[in-house]
Amino acid sequence: MIERMVAGIVAAALRLPWLTIVLGAALTVGAISYVESHFAITTDTSQLISSDLDWRQREQQFDAAFPQHSDTIEVVIDGTTPELAESSARKLYTALSAKVPKPFEAVHRREGGAFFDKNGLLYLSLEEVKQTTENLIKAQPVLATMAADPTLNGLAKALSFVPQGVEAERATWADYEKPLSVLAGSIDDLVTGKPSVFSWDELLTNEKPASADLRRFLEVKPILDFGELQPGAEASEIIRETARQLGLTPDHGVRVRLTGSVPMADEEFGTVAEGLVVNTALTIAAVLVILWLALRSGRIIFAVIVSLFVGLTLTAAAGLAMVGALNLISVAFAVLFVGIGVDFGIQFSVRYRQERHNLDALREALVAAGRNAGKPLALAAAATTAGFYAFLPTAYRGVSELGLIAGSGMIIAFLTSITLLPALLVLLNPPGEPDEVGYRALAPVDRFMARHRIAILTVTAISVAAGLPLLQRLTFDFNPINLRSDKVESVATFNDLMKDPATAPNTIDILTPSLGDAKALAAKIEQLPEVSRVVTLASFVPDQQPEKLAVIRDAANLLGPSLDTPDERKRPTDEETKATLKEAASGFADAAKKGGGSPIAARMADVLGRLADATPDQRSKVESALMDGFKLRLTQIRAALGAEPVTLEKLPQDIVSDWTTKDGRARIQVAPAGDGNDNANLRRFATAVLAVAPGATGVPILIQESAKTVVSAFIQAGALALISITLILFVALRRVSDVLLTLVPLLLAGVVTLELCVLIGLPLNFANIIALPVLLGVGVAFKIYYVLAWREGETSLLASALTRAVIFSAMTTAVAFGSLFFSSHPGTSSMGELLALSLVTTLAAAVLFQPILMGPPRNEKKPEQVSPASSTELSESL
């Protein structure tokens, strides 16, 4: 029935070829117009999984309560010194804040600001407060002198007190060895024009700055348009340009980098698009070469390409009409369509060539091709469509939409192959086929495989069974970051932050009805061994405040008067600064001569002397490099010594709004203990917190839950695809044994594919796992071709035209899929790698294993000739 129906459709297209082509052209023009006016792609990766899931609803509820923390740009500012990092953050924060409300909704400092400048000491431990204030008191003579004259002249005066202090035995040269060495080295570098790194923090504390002291953060909430391919690109570029205009560049000791959900999504799309034109051109060229080897006729190739193009445009238009906007996964429909859809054109064309060799008459050969290839093509289209449609009921929306578009595309590809393709061929009138189309040279291989059928089946079974233990080592990479290129700034910066537990974005957030509920729940969570830190709004009220404030007030009483901002005074002239430097150098030189001298005293004398003899411009550069940081540090010290009691009521509004909502709900943030980059550790952490707080959300939970959702979706889709394909085969083949002969090689190919994944070290992930259901659809098409040919009595399958069609069809599909492997995007590349690998195993199972498994056909094939009845049927069809 299917054969007659397809033959009738082909005959109808042949009777009205121009109408068929005009109709196809009209549909194509309409489809192109629709795509141009309706094309849309969303890079919002949060929409790839259904929002109806419980964990997605918790995520959305939290994002709605604290929208300022979703869809953000994280600005990471690294300075060579703490002072440079802090001053750079202040400059950039001020500049970006001036651009609110467009293109930024808000700009927020994650740390620092006036509140923490004033009360930052209260958040240290009592011992740390005591140590910090003691260091400041020890530095009081230097601080007082320089506070009164914050210039290079004041620094020289302050340094002149050092030899006096040592001579009065209030200190030793050993006490000054490290800070003076740092200062001497910096001055020496600056005078000679070399880059210099100098920190007053290090000089005052006599300790190297911690990595956290060299880094600051801004959180920017941009205005996004998800209709754009890169919704945050404009905002990101404005941030980068502002940083450049402020001189916040590496050659000035500052590095500004962007990460966060917005830059990562933008740069991911850019990575996917990178090299797309070149890869596409090379893929098309390779496909054309393969088509030439398969079809040997420019006219037939032209007809196949036109048919494929028409099918692709119709699929694109239908896809946009069905889903509205493509996503980062469904956009791959084009590659899948070309890779799989071309199979129908090749199968029909090779069958036509075979019939043309037998019949010679063009129209009769085309109708015969439709009749003889109709059933396998229809079954292949139905099975492939079922494989893609199996994703529709799953919660993995990104792949579900891909399945809808690609599955519909298979129907379109089948229809164009039996209508437009024969209509084009009858008008193009390719020459006849004097030679056989198949590979008759492979007939001995057919006979060899038939003679040793049992031995080959046994060896195959043993080999596959021997590899089954490998499946225990099959891994699934649950980390979505590994699907992104670590060469782009946003991902590289994210990975850098992940190395530090204090900055790793792997915390869990919990939304509670009130601050009281948050405190009570936080107390329970703190008891979990999987938890290292729990933060609520109450955490911003420091402990031991009376004791800390007493220490700070004592230091303020001692230091305050000497650090007060002096009245406006005349700036020292360069000549005055030069004289002060020489005086200071003389003091160090005299000290170096006494009692055997000190190397550091001699070095300071030399450095200060050379600075005094330098040009005014050199002294100006040294002053700017050294004193700008001191002025900032002096401002911070003055603010810190004015600390006041902190209560919930006195917390700044920006902090309060970060932790509570207007209706009183409160946020809890929980950090993991142990390695935050270890997936097993994060899984234990997420499980433990969810057991106490079922409403929790956050990156560790989202990663685990999305992994469960994706894996569940593919298991569901795989099972549904297998069931639906089995039903289609049973309805068409009517024999359980024939259905098994079709499915067993397919399942064998799937097992071997997974075994090879282990051997080559290719883990499954959220992107490449799509290859497995696609394997069902593509693989079953090849198997159907062979089973139906076997049922018709074909005795030499390898030598037949069918094998030619299958091999070249697989080659074009492999080229299309393999082109993804060369993508700069790791997720896309891994998808292409697994698709190509699965295609190789599927082809081997179809061409080599299936004929052996089927054995001799039930009915020997009659000599290829056209009976009188067949001739009559062809004439009636035409």
MARBAMAR-185594 format. One record per residue (C-alpha): residue in three letters; x negated, y negated, z negated. Coordinates in steps of 0.5 Angstrom, whole numbers, padded with zeros to 4 digits, always signed. Layout:
// MARBAMAR-185594
ALAXYZ ...
This chain:
// MARBAMAR-185594
MET+0000+0000+0000 ILE-0006-0005-0002 GLU-0009-0003+0004 ARG-0003-0005+0009 MET-0002-0011+0005 VAL-0009-0014+0006 ALA-0009-0011+0013 GLY-0003-0015+0014 ILE-0005-0022+0011 VAL-0012-0021+0015 ALA-0008-0020+0022 ALA-0003-0026+0020 ALA-0010-0030+0019 LEU-0012-0028+0026 ARG-0006-0029+0030 LEU-0006-0037+0027 PRO-0013-0038+0026 TRP-0013-0045+0027 LEU-0007-0046+0022 THR-0011-0042+0017 ILE-0017-0046+0018 VAL-0013-0053+0018 LEU-0009-0051+0012 GLY-0016-0049+0008 ALA-0019-0056+0010 ALA-0013-0060+0008 LEU-0013-0056+0001 THR-0021-0057+0001 VAL-0020-0065+0002 GLY-0014-0065-0003 ALA-0018-0061-0008 ILE-0025-0065-0007 SER-0020-0072-0008 TYR-0017-0069-0014 VAL-0024-0067-0017 GLU-0027-0074-0016 SER-0021-0077-0019 HIS-0020-0072-0025 PHE-0027-0070-0026 ALA-0029-0070-0034 ILE-0034-0067-0038 THR-0034-0067-0046 THR-0040-0066-0049 ASP-0037-0066-0056 THR-0039-0059-0058 SER-0035-0059-0064 GLN-0029-0057-0059 LEU-0032-0051-0057 ILE-0029-0047-0063 SER-0021-0047-0064 SER-0019-0052-0069 ASP-0014-0048-0072 LEU-0019-0044-0076 ASP-0019-0045-0083 TRP-0026-0046-0084 ARG-0025-0051-0078 GLN-0019-0055-0081 ARG-0024-0055-0088 GLU-0029-0059-0083 GLN-0024-0063-0080 GLN-0021-0065-0087 PHE-0028-0067-0090 ASP-0030-0071-0084 ALA-0023-0075-0084 ALA-0024-0076-0091 PHE-0031-0079-0090 PRO-0032-0081-0083 GLN-0038-0085-0083 HIS-0042-0078-0084 SER-0040-0075-0077 ASP-0042-0077-0070 THR-0048-0081-0073 ILE-0055-0082-0071 GLU-0060-0081-0076 VAL-0066-0086-0075 VAL-0072-0083-0078 ILE-0078-0088-0079 ASP-0085-0086-0081 GLY-0090-0091-0083 THR-0097-0090-0084 THR-0096-0093-0091 PRO-0091-0093-0096 GLU-0090-0101-0095 LEU-0090-0100-0087 ALA-0085-0095-0088 GLU-0081-0100-0092 SER-0082-0106-0089 SER-0080-0103-0082 ALA-0074-0100-0085 ARG-0072-0107-0087 LYS-0073-0110-0081 LEU-0069-0105-0077 TYR-0063-0105-0081 THR-0063-0112-0081 ALA-0063-0112-0074 LEU-0058-0107-0072 SER-0053-0109-0078 ALA-0053-0116-0074 LYS-0050-0111-0068 VAL-0044-0109-0072 PRO-0038-0108-0070 LYS-0041-0106-0063 PRO-0044-0102-0061 PHE-0044-0099-0068 GLU-0039-0098-0073 ALA-0043-0099-0079 VAL-0051-0098-0081 HIS-0053-0095-0087 ARG-0059-0094-0091 ARG-0059-0087-0094 GLU-0064-0090-0099 GLY-0067-0096-0101 GLY-0063-0103-0101 ALA-0062-0108-0107 PHE-0059-0103-0112 PHE-0065-0098-0111 ASP-0070-0104-0111 LYS-0068-0106-0118 ASN-0066-0100-0121 GLY-0070-0094-0118 LEU-0074-0093-0124 LEU-0068-0091-0128 TYR-0068-0085-0123 LEU-0075-0082-0125 SER-0076-0078-0131 LEU-0078-0082-0137 GLU-0085-0079-0137 GLU-0085-0082-0130 VAL-0083-0089-0132 LYS-0088-0089-0137 GLN-0094-0087-0133 THR-0091-0092-0127 THR-0091-0098-0132 GLU-0097-0096-0135 ASN-0101-0097-0128 LEU-0098-0103-0127 ILE-0100-0106-0134 LYS-0107-0104-0132 ALA-0107-0107-0126 GLN-0104-0114-0129 PRO-0110-0118-0128 VAL-0110-0116-0121 LEU-0103-0117-0120 ALA-0103-0124-0123 THR-0108-0127-0119 MET-0105-0125-0113 ALA-0098-0126-0115 ALA-0101-0134-0116 ASP-0104-0134-0109 PRO-0102-0128-0105 THR-0107-0129-0099 LEU-0114-0127-0097 ASN-0117-0132-0102 GLY-0113-0129-0108 LEU-0115-0122-0106 ALA-0122-0124-0106 LYS-0121-0128-0113 ALA-0118-0121-0116 LEU-0124-0117-0114 SER-0129-0122-0117 PHE-0126-0120-0124 VAL-0128-0112-0122 PRO-0136-0113-0124 GLN-0134-0118-0130 GLY-0129-0112-0133 VAL-0135-0107-0132 GLU-0140-0112-0135 ALA-0135-0113-0141 GLU-0134-0105-0141 ARG-0127-0106-0141 ALA-0128-0101-0135 THR-0133-0097-0131 TRP-0135-0096-0124 ALA-0132-0089-0124 ASP-0125-0092-0125 TYR-0125-0097-0119 GLU-0129-0092-0115 LYS-0123-0089-0111 PRO-0119-0096-0110 LEU-0125-0100-0108 SER-0127-0094-0103 VAL-0120-0095-0100 LEU-0120-0102-0100 ALA-0127-0103-0097 GLY-0126-0098-0091 SER-0120-0101-0089 ILE-0123-0108-0089 ASP-0129-0105-0085 ASP-0125-0102-0080 LEU-0121-0108-0079 VAL-0127-0113-0078 THR-0130-0108-0073 GLY-0123-0108-0069 LYS-0121-0100-0071 PRO-0114-0098-0073 SER-0113-0098-0081 VAL-0109-0095-0086 PHE-0108-0099-0093 SER-0103-0098-0098 TRP-0103-0102-0104 ASP-0099-0096-0107 GLU-0105-0092-0107 LEU-0109-0097-0109 LEU-0105-0099-0116 THR-0103-0091-0117 ASN-0110-0089-0115 GLU-0106-0083-0112 LYS-0105-0081-0105 PRO-0097-0083-0102 ALA-0093-0077-0102 SER-0090-0075-0095 ALA-0083-0077-0097 ASP-0086-0084-0099 LEU-0088-0085-0092 ARG-0081-0084-0089 ARG-0075-0088-0089 PHE-0068-0087-0086 LEU-0062-0091-0083 GLU-0055-0087-0081 VAL-0052-0091-0075 LYS-0045-0090-0074 PRO-0044-0091-0066 ILE-0038-0092-0062 LEU-0037-0086-0057 ASP-0034-0085-0051 PHE-0033-0077-0050 GLY-0031-0079-0043 GLU-0038-0080-0041 LEU-0043-0075-0040 GLN-0048-0078-0046 PRO-0043-0081-0050 GLY-0048-0084-0055 ALA-0054-0086-0050 GLU-0053-0093-0050 ALA-0053-0094-0057 SER-0059-0089-0058 GLU-0062-0094-0053 ILE-0061-0100-0056 ILE-0064-0097-0063 ARG-0070-0096-0059 GLU-0070-0102-0055 THR-0069-0106-0062 ALA-0075-0102-0065 ARG-0080-0104-0059 GLN-0078-0111-0060 LEU-0079-0111-0067 GLY-0086-0108-0066 LEU-0084-0102-0069 THR-0089-0097-0065 PRO-0094-0092-0066 ASP-0100-0097-0064 HIS-0097-0101-0070 GLY-0097-0095-0075 VAL-0090-0094-0074 ARG-0086-0088-0071 VAL-0078-0089-0070 ARG-0075-0083-0068 LEU-0067-0081-0067 THR-0064-0074-0069 GLY-0057-0073-0071 SER-0051-0070-0068 VAL-0050-0075-0063 PRO-0057-0076-0060 MET-0058-0068-0060 ALA-0051-0067-0056 ASP-0054-0073-0051 GLU-0060-0070-0050 GLU-0058-0063-0050 PHE-0053-0065-0044 GLY-0060-0068-0041 THR-0064-0062-0042 VAL-0058-0058-0038 ALA-0058-0063-0032 GLU-0066-0063-0032 GLY-0068-0060-0026 LEU-0061-0058-0024 VAL-0062-0061-0016 VAL-0068-0057-0015 ASN-0066-0051-0018 THR-0059-0051-0014 ALA-0063-0053-0008 LEU-0068-0047-0009 THR-0062-0042-0011 ILE-0058-0044-0004 ALA-0064-0043+0000 ALA-0065-0036-0003 VAL-0058-0034-0002 LEU-0058-0036+0005 VAL-0064-0032+0006 ILE-0061-0026+0003 LEU-0055-0027+0007 TRP-0059-0027+0013 LEU-0062-0020+0011 ALA-0055-0017+0010 LEU-0051-0020+0015 ARG-0056-0021+0021 SER-0052-0027+0024 GLY-0052-0034+0023 ARG-0044-0034+0025 ILE-0042-0029+0020 ILE-0047-0033+0015 PHE-0043-0040+0017 ALA-0036-0037+0016 VAL-0038-0034+0009 ILE-0041-0040+0006 VAL-0035-0044+0009 SER-0031-0039+0005 LEU-0035-0040-0001 PHE-0035-0047-0001 VAL-0027-0048+0000 GLY-0026-0043-0006 LEU-0031-0047-0010 THR-0027-0053-0009 LEU-0021-0050-0010 THR-0023-0047-0017 ALA-0026-0053-0019 ALA-0019-0057-0018 ALA-0015-0051-0021 GLY-0020-0051-0027 LEU-0019-0059-0028 ALA-0012-0058-0028 MET-0012-0053-0033 VAL-0017-0055-0038 GLY-0017-0063-0037 ALA-0024-0063-0038 LEU-0030-0058-0038 ASN-0034-0057-0044 LEU-0042-0055-0044 ILE-0040-0048-0043 SER-0034-0048-0038 VAL-0039-0052-0033 ALA-0042-0046-0032 PHE-0036-0043-0028 ALA-0040-0046-0021 VAL-0046-0041-0022 LEU-0041-0035-0024 PHE-0037-0037-0018 VAL-0042-0037-0013 GLY-0046-0031-0016 ILE-0039-0026-0016 GLY-0035-0030-0011 VAL-0040-0029-0006 ASP-0039-0021-0007 PHE-0032-0021-0003 GLY-0035-0025+0003 ILE-0041-0020+0003 GLN-0037-0014+0002 PHE-0032-0016+0008 SER-0037-0018+0013 VAL-0041-0012+0012 ARG-0035-0008+0013 TYR-0033-0012+0019 ARG-0040-0010+0022 GLN-0039-0003+0021 GLU-0032-0003+0024 ARG-0035-0007+0030 HIS-0040-0002+0031 ASN-0035+0003+0031 LEU-0029-0001+0035 ASP-0033-0006+0039 ALA-0026-0010+0039 LEU-0027-0017+0035 ARG-0020-0017+0032 GLU-0019-0010+0031 ALA-0025-0009+0027 LEU-0023-0015+0023 VAL-0016-0012+0021 ALA-0020-0005+0020 ALA-0024-0008+0015 GLY-0019-0011+0012 ARG-0015-0005+0011 ASN-0021-0001+0009 ALA-0024-0006+0005 GLY-0017-0009+0002 LYS-0016-0004-0004 PRO-0024-0004-0007 LEU-0024-0012-0006 ALA-0017-0012-0009 LEU-0019-0008-0015 ALA-0025-0011-0016 ALA-0022-0018-0016 ALA-0017-0015-0021 ALA-0022-0012-0025 THR-0027-0018-0025 THR-0021-0023-0027 ALA-0019-0018-0033 GLY-0026-0019-0035 PHE-0026-0026-0035 TYR-0018-0027-0038 ALA-0020-0023-0044 PHE-0023-0029-0047 LEU-0016-0033-0047 PRO-0014-0030-0053 THR-0020-0031-0057 ALA-0022-0037-0062 TYR-0028-0039-0058 ARG-0025-0044-0054 GLY-0031-0046-0050 VAL-0032-0039-0047 SER-0024-0038-0047 GLU-0024-0044-0042 LEU-0029-0041-0038 GLY-0026-0035-0037 LEU-0019-0038-0035 ILE-0023-0042-0030 ALA-0028-0037-0027 GLY-0022-0031-0027 SER-0018-0036-0023 GLY-0024-0037-0019 MET-0024-0029-0017 ILE-0017-0029-0015 ILE-0018-0035-0010 ALA-0025-0032-0008 PHE-0021-0026-0006 LEU-0016-0030-0002 THR-0021-0034+0002 SER-0024-0028+0004 ILE-0018-0024+0007 THR-0015-0031+0010 LEU-0020-0036+0012 LEU-0026-0032+0013 PRO-0023-0027+0018 ALA-0020-0034+0021 LEU-0027-0037+0022 LEU-0030-0030+0024 VAL-0025-0030+0030 LEU-0026-0037+0032 LEU-0034-0036+0032 ASN-0034-0030+0035 PRO-0040-0027+0033 PRO-0043-0022+0038 GLY-0042-0014+0037 GLU-0046-0009+0033 PRO-0050-0004+0037 ASP-0053-0001+0031 GLU-0051+0002+0025 VAL-0050-0002+0019 GLY-0052+0003+0014 TYR-0059+0005+0011 ARG-0059+0012+0015 ALA-0066+0013+0013 LEU-0064+0014+0006 ALA-0060+0020+0008 PRO-0066+0025+0005 VAL-0065+0021-0001 ASP-0058+0023-0002 ARG-0059+0030+0000 PHE-0065+0030-0005 MET-0061+0027-0011 ALA-0055+0032-0009 ARG-0060+0038-0010 HIS-0063+0036-0016 ARG-0056+0033-0019 ILE-0056+0037-0026 ALA-0064+0035-0027 ILE-0063+0028-0026 LEU-0057+0027-0030 THR-0060+0031-0036 VAL-0066+0027-0035 THR-0062+0020-0035 ALA-0058+0022-0041 ILE-0064+0024-0045 SER-0068+0018-0044 VAL-0062+0013-0046 ALA-0060+0017-0052 ALA-0068+0017-0054 GLY-0067+0009-0054 LEU-0061+0009-0058 PRO-0065+0008-0064 LEU-0067+0001-0061 LEU-0060-0001-0062 GLN-0061-0002-0070 ARG-0067-0007-0068 LEU-0062-0011-0064 THR-0062-0018-0067 PHE-0057-0024-0066 ASP-0060-0031-0067 PHE-0055-0035-0071 ASN-0058-0041-0071 PRO-0055-0046-0066 ILE-0061-0050-0066 ASN-0065-0045-0062 LEU-0061-0046-0056 ARG-0063-0053-0056 SER-0070-0055-0053 ASP-0075-0057-0058 LYS-0079-0061-0053 VAL-0073-0067-0054 GLU-0074-0072-0059 SER-0068-0070-0063 VAL-0069-0063-0064 ALA-0076-0064-0065 THR-0075-0069-0071 PHE-0069-0064-0074 ASN-0074-0059-0074 ASP-0079-0063-0077 LEU-0074-0065-0083 MET-0072-0058-0084 LYS-0079-0057-0086 ASP-0078-0061-0093 PRO-0072-0059-0097 ALA-0071-0066-0099 THR-0069-0068-0092 ALA-0067-0061-0089 PRO-0059-0062-0087 ASN-0057-0055-0090 THR-0053-0058-0096 ILE-0046-0056-0097 ASP-0040-0061-0098 ILE-0034-0060-0102 LEU-0028-0064-0103 THR-0024-0065-0109 PRO-0018-0068-0112 SER-0022-0073-0117 LEU-0028-0075-0120 GLY-0026-0071-0126 ASP-0025-0065-0122 ALA-0032-0066-0118 LYS-0035-0066-0125 ALA-0032-0060-0127 LEU-0033-0056-0121 ALA-0040-0058-0120 ALA-0042-0056-0127 LYS-0040-0049-0125 ILE-0044-0049-0119 GLU-0050-0051-0122 GLN-0050-0044-0126 LEU-0051-0041-0119 PRO-0058-0038-0118 GLU-0057-0039-0110 VAL-0056-0047-0112 SER-0062-0052-0113 ARG-0058-0059-0114 VAL-0051-0061-0114 VAL-0050-0068-0113 THR-0043-0072-0114 LEU-0042-0080-0115 ALA-0043-0079-0123 SER-0050-0076-0121 PHE-0052-0084-0119 VAL-0051-0086-0127 PRO-0058-0084-0129 ASP-0060-0080-0136 GLN-0064-0083-0142 GLN-0062-0090-0140 PRO-0064-0093-0146 GLU-0070-0090-0147 LYS-0072-0092-0140 LEU-0070-0099-0140 ALA-0074-0100-0147 VAL-0080-0098-0143 ILE-0078-0102-0137 ARG-0077-0108-0141 ASP-0083-0108-0145 ALA-0087-0108-0139 ALA-0083-0114-0136 ASN-0085-0118-0142 LEU-0092-0116-0141 LEU-0092-0117-0134 GLY-0086-0122-0132 PRO-0089-0129-0133 SER-0095-0127-0129 LEU-0091-0124-0124 ASP-0086-0130-0123 THR-0086-0133-0116 PRO-0091-0139-0117 ASP-0089-0146-0115 GLU-0090-0148-0108 ARG-0097-0150-0107 LYS-0102-0151-0101 ARG-0105-0145-0098 PRO-0112-0144-0098 THR-0116-0147-0092 ASP-0120-0142-0088 GLU-0127-0145-0091 GLU-0124-0144-0098 THR-0123-0137-0097 LYS-0129-0136-0094 ALA-0133-0139-0100 THR-0129-0135-0105 LEU-0131-0128-0101 LYS-0138-0130-0101 GLU-0137-0131-0109 ALA-0134-0125-0110 ALA-0139-0121-0105 SER-0145-0124-0110 GLY-0141-0122-0116 PHE-0141-0115-0113 ALA-0149-0115-0111 ASP-0151-0118-0118 ALA-0147-0112-0121 ALA-0151-0107-0116 LYS-0158-0109-0118 LYS-0157-0108-0125 GLY-0158-0102-0129 GLY-0160-0098-0122 GLY-0153-0101-0119 SER-0147-0097-0117 PRO-0146-0095-0109 ILE-0139-0098-0109 ALA-0141-0104-0112 ALA-0147-0105-0106 ARG-0141-0103-0101 MET-0136-0108-0103 ALA-0142-0113-0103 ASP-0144-0112-0096 VAL-0136-0111-0094 LEU-0134-0118-0097 GLY-0140-0121-0094 ARG-0139-0119-0087 LEU-0132-0121-0088 ALA-0134-0128-0090 ASP-0139-0128-0084 ALA-0133-0126-0079 THR-0129-0131-0075 PRO-0123-0134-0077 ASP-0119-0130-0073 GLN-0122-0124-0076 ARG-0120-0126-0083 SER-0113-0128-0081 LYS-0112-0121-0078 VAL-0115-0118-0085 GLU-0110-0122-0089 SER-0104-0120-0085 ALA-0106-0113-0085 LEU-0107-0113-0093 MET-0103-0118-0096 ASP-0096-0117-0092 GLY-0096-0110-0096 PHE-0098-0113-0102 LYS-0092-0118-0102 LEU-0087-0113-0100 ARG-0090-0109-0106 LEU-0090-0115-0111 THR-0082-0116-0109 GLN-0081-0109-0111 ILE-0084-0109-0117 ARG-0081-0116-0119 ALA-0074-0113-0118 ALA-0076-0106-0121 LEU-0078-0110-0128 GLY-0071-0113-0128 ALA-0067-0106-0128 GLU-0060-0106-0132 PRO-0056-0101-0135 VAL-0052-0097-0129 THR-0045-0095-0130 LEU-0040-0092-0125 GLU-0036-0099-0125 LYS-0043-0102-0123 LEU-0045-0098-0117 PRO-0045-0101-0110 GLN-0039-0100-0106 ASP-0043-0097-0100 ILE-0045-0091-0105 VAL-0038-0091-0108 SER-0035-0090-0101 ASP-0040-0085-0099 TRP-0038-0080-0105 THR-0030-0082-0106 THR-0024-0084-0102 LYS-0020-0089-0103 ASP-0014-0085-0106 GLY-0019-0082-0111 ARG-0022-0076-0108 ALA-0029-0074-0109 ARG-0035-0071-0106 ILE-0040-0066-0108 GLN-0046-0064-0105 VAL-0050-0058-0106 ALA-0057-0056-0104 PRO-0059-0049-0103 ALA-0065-0046-0107 GLY-0071-0042-0104 ASP-0072-0043-0096 GLY-0067-0047-0093 ASN-0069-0045-0086 ASP-0068-0037-0088 ASN-0062-0035-0085 ALA-0061-0029-0090 ASN-0062-0034-0096 LEU-0057-0039-0093 ARG-0052-0034-0092 ARG-0053-0032-0099 PHE-0052-0039-0101 ALA-0046-0040-0097 THR-0043-0034-0100 ALA-0044-0036-0107 VAL-0041-0043-0106 LEU-0035-0040-0103 ALA-0034-0036-0108 VAL-0033-0041-0113 ALA-0031-0047-0108 PRO-0027-0044-0103 GLY-0025-0051-0100 ALA-0033-0052-0098 THR-0036-0054-0092 GLY-0042-0056-0089 VAL-0048-0054-0084 PRO-0049-0047-0088 ILE-0042-0045-0088 LEU-0041-0048-0081 ILE-0047-0043-0078 GLN-0044-0037-0081 GLU-0037-0038-0080 SER-0038-0040-0073 ALA-0043-0034-0072 LYS-0037-0029-0074 THR-0032-0033-0070 VAL-0036-0032-0064 VAL-0038-0025-0065 SER-0031-0023-0067 ALA-0029-0027-0060 PHE-0034-0023-0056 ILE-0032-0016-0059 GLN-0024-0018-0058 ALA-0026-0020-0051 GLY-0030-0014-0050 ALA-0025-0009-0052 LEU-0019-0013-0049 ALA-0023-0013-0042 LEU-0024-0005-0043 ILE-0017-0004-0044 SER-0014-0008-0038 ILE-0020-0006-0033 THR-0018+0002-0035 LEU-0011+0000-0034 ILE-0012-0003-0027 LEU-0016+0003-0025 PHE-0011+0008-0028 VAL-0006+0005-0024 ALA-0010+0005-0018 LEU-0014+0011-0018 ARG-0008+0015-0021 ARG-0013+0020-0024 VAL-0017+0020-0031 SER-0023+0023-0028 ASP-0024+0018-0023 VAL-0023+0012-0028 LEU-0028+0016-0033 LEU-0033+0016-0027 THR-0032+0009-0026 LEU-0033+0007-0033 VAL-0038+0012-0036 PRO-0044+0009-0031 LEU-0041+0002-0033 LEU-0042+0003-0041 LEU-0049+0007-0039 ALA-0051+0000-0036 GLY-0049-0004-0042 VAL-0053+0001-0047 VAL-0059+0001-0043 THR-0058-0007-0042 LEU-0058-0008-0050 GLU-0064-0003-0051 LEU-0068-0007-0046 CYS-0066-0013-0050 VAL-0070-0010-0056 LEU-0076-0008-0052 ILE-0077-0015-0049 GLY-0075-0018-0055 LEU-0069-0022-0052 PRO-0064-0023-0058 LEU-0057-0024-0057 ASN-0054-0031-0058 PHE-0048-0036-0058 ALA-0050-0037-0050 ASN-0052-0031-0047 ILE-0047-0026-0050 ILE-0043-0028-0045 ALA-0047-0023-0040 LEU-0044-0017-0044 PRO-0036-0018-0042 VAL-0039-0021-0035 LEU-0042-0014-0034 LEU-0036-0011-0035 GLY-0033-0015-0029 VAL-0038-0015-0024 GLY-0040-0008-0026 VAL-0034-0005-0025 ALA-0033-0008-0018 PHE-0039-0004-0016 LYS-0037+0002-0019 ILE-0030+0002-0015 TYR-0033+0001-0009 TYR-0037+0007-0010 VAL-0031+0011-0013 LEU-0026+0009-0007 ALA-0032+0011-0002 TRP-0033+0018-0005 ARG-0025+0019-0005 GLU-0025+0018+0002 GLY-0030+0023+0003 GLU-0037+0019+0004 THR-0042+0025+0003 SER-0048+0020+0004 LEU-0047+0014+0000 LEU-0054+0011-0001 ALA-0054+0011+0007 SER-0048+0008+0008 ALA-0046+0001+0010 LEU-0043+0000+0003 THR-0050+0001-0001 ARG-0052-0005+0004 ALA-0047-0009+0002 VAL-0047-0007-0006 ILE-0055-0009-0006 PHE-0055-0015-0002 SER-0049-0017-0006 ALA-0052-0016-0012 MET-0058-0020-0010 THR-0054-0026-0009 THR-0051-0025-0015 ALA-0058-0024-0019 VAL-0061-0030-0015 ALA-0055-0035-0018 PHE-0055-0032-0025 GLY-0063-0032-0025 SER-0063-0039-0023 LEU-0060-0041-0030 PHE-0067-0037-0033 PHE-0071-0043-0030 SER-0067-0048-0034 SER-0070-0053-0039 HIS-0065-0051-0044 PRO-0066-0045-0048 GLY-0059-0043-0049 THR-0058-0043-0041 SER-0064-0040-0040 SER-0063-0034-0044 MET-0056-0033-0041 GLY-0059-0033-0034 GLU-0064-0028-0037 LEU-0059-0023-0040 LEU-0054-0024-0034 ALA-0060-0022-0029 LEU-0062-0016-0034 SER-0055-0014-0034 LEU-0054-0014-0027 VAL-0060-0010-0025 THR-0058-0004-0030 THR-0051-0005-0027 LEU-0054-0004-0020 ALA-0058+0002-0022 ALA-0052+0005-0025 ALA-0048+0004-0019 VAL-0053+0006-0013 LEU-0057+0011-0017 PHE-0053+0014-0022 GLN-0046+0014-0020 PRO-0047+0018-0014 ILE-0050+0023-0018 LEU-0045+0023-0023 MET-0039+0024-0018 GLY-0042+0030-0014 PRO-0040+0032-0008 PRO-0033+0029-0005 ARG-0027+0033-0006 ASN-0026+0032+0001 GLU-0031+0032+0007 LYS-0031+0025+0011 LYS-0029+0026+0018 PRO-0033+0023+0024 GLU-0032+0016+0024 GLN-0027+0015+0030 VAL-0021+0011+0031 SER-0015+0016+0032 PRO-0009+0014+0037 ALA-0005+0013+0031 SER-0010+0008+0028 SER-0011+0005+0035 THR-0003+0004+0035 GLU-0003+0001+0028 LEU-0008-0004+0029 SER-0005-0006+0036 GLU+0002-0007+0032 SER-0002-0011+0026 LEU-0005-0016+0032 
